[in-house]
Amino acid sequence: MNDMQKKVAVVTVGILAVMLLFPPFHRQSSSGSFYGNGYSFILSPPMSVATIDIATLLTQWLFVVTAGFVAYRYFDTS
């Protein structure tokens, strides 16, 4: 692992950590529909009835991990 790959790995993990600390929230209406409530610190949701939008969070993580993997392989010198 060279220096650029280490930087890519650290940045990728850092982005994932920030995404975990500030996840997307949503709430369910009385009709069953879900509405986005934006992003907020994990320990203080935007509303008392808001929950973490796991599907959106996992989609974001998948994108970041994929981009990190591509960047990691791009800087492979072997």
ABEGO torsion letter per residue (X at the ends): XBAAAAAAAAAAAAAAAAAAABBBBBBBBAAGBBBBAEBBBAABBABAABBBBAAAAAAAAAAAAAAAAAAAAAABAX
